[in-house]
């Protein structure tokens, strides 16, 4: 699998992978938080607390 990805990269093709459901859900949650902050539905301290609760360490 790694060799196939390396070959695709060398030939200029994109190396796309299926995103996991958990990753998609996490990104949606972060996008919603950012939208709420932008629309002034959340204040900065609440936003930072929410971001701190959903941080994923990889």
C-alpha positions as CSV (number, residue, x, y, z in Angstrom):
1,X,0.0,0.0,0.0
2,X,2.8,2.4,0.8
3,X,4.6,1.5,-2.4
4,X,1.4,2.2,-4.4
5,X,1.0,5.6,-2.7
6,X,4.7,6.4,-3.4
7,X,4.2,5.4,-7.1
8,X,1.1,7.6,-7.4
9,X,2.9,10.5,-5.8
10,X,5.8,10.2,-8.2
11,X,3.6,10.0,-11.2
12,X,1.7,13.2,-10.1
13,X,-1.6,11.5,-9.2
14,X,-3.3,12.4,-6.0
15,X,-3.1,10.1,-3.0
16,X,-6.6,10.1,-1.6
17,X,-7.7,8.1,1.3
18,X,-11.1,7.6,2.9
19,X,-11.6,9.8,5.9
20,X,-12.8,8.1,9.0
21,X,-16.2,8.9,10.4
22,X,-14.6,10.1,13.7
23,X,-12.4,12.5,11.8
24,X,-15.3,13.9,9.9
25,X,-17.4,14.3,13.1
26,X,-14.5,16.0,14.8
27,X,-14.0,18.5,11.9
28,X,-17.7,19.2,11.8
29,X,-17.7,20.0,15.5
30,X,-14.7,22.3,15.1
31,X,-16.4,24.1,12.2
32,X,-19.6,24.6,14.2
33,X,-17.6,26.1,17.0
34,X,-15.8,28.5,14.7
35,X,-19.1,29.5,13.0
36,X,-20.7,30.2,16.4
37,X,-17.7,32.3,17.4
38,X,-17.9,34.2,14.1
39,X,-21.7,34.8,14.6
40,X,-21.1,36.0,18.1
41,X,-23.1,33.1,19.6
42,X,-20.1,32.1,21.7
43,X,-17.8,34.4,23.6
44,X,-14.0,33.8,23.4
45,X,-13.6,32.2,26.8
46,X,-16.5,29.7,26.0
47,X,-15.0,29.0,22.6
48,X,-11.5,28.3,24.0
49,X,-13.0,26.1,26.7
50,X,-14.9,24.1,24.1
51,X,-11.8,23.8,21.9
52,X,-9.9,22.6,24.9
53,X,-12.4,19.9,25.6
54,X,-12.3,18.5,22.0
55,X,-8.6,18.6,21.4
56,X,-7.3,15.4,19.9
57,X,-3.7,14.4,20.6
58,X,-2.4,12.2,17.8
